């Protein structure tokens, strides 16, 4: 599900283009939660910060459902 927190996303993008001005004309990229709800997304983000979670992948259900 697309992440709608445009303020933090915009701040991150502005900081990036400050150091990479060649991307200034590009639109801010889409961002996504780790999960489909805020509670799980916050937990996954916390695990990333703690170094517990270091990778992610689409679920097996998605691959089986969409072949």
N, C-alpha and C positions, 0 to 999 in steps of 0.2 A: 504494500500500500504506500503511495507517495507520502512523503513527510511534508506537512504544511507549515512548519515553523519557519516562516520566511525570514524573520529577523536574524536568527542565528545563522541560517544558511547564507543570507546576504552578507553578514559580517565576515564569515569565513571566506566567501568569494572575493570580497573587497580586499581582504588581507592577502589572498593569493595573487590577485592581479597587480597589487602594489609591487610584488617582487617578480612578477612575470607579465609585464605590460603588453606583450604581444597578444595576450588573451583578452585585453580590455574590451574589444568589440564583440566578444562572444557572450552569449546568454549564460546566466547562472545555470549550472547543470542541475538536473533533477536529483533529488535525494530521497532515500528510502529508509524506513525503519528496519531494524533487524527482524522484527516480528510483525504480526498483524494487529497488535494492540499496545497501548502505551506501557502497561505494567510489565509485560514480557520484554518490550524494547528497552525499558530502563534497566531491567535485570541483565540483559545481554550486554548493554553498554557498560554496566558496572563490571561485569566479568572481563571485558576488554581492557578497561582501565586497570584492573587488578592483575592482568596478564594471564588469567585463567583461560579466556577464550581468545584464540589467535586466528581463527579461520571461520568461514561460514559457507554454506552451500544451500542450493535449492533442495527442498525435501524430496524424498523418494515418491511420496504421493503425487507431487506435481509432475514428475517425470512420467510416472505410470498413467496419470490422468491425461496428459497432453502429448504422450508418446514422443 
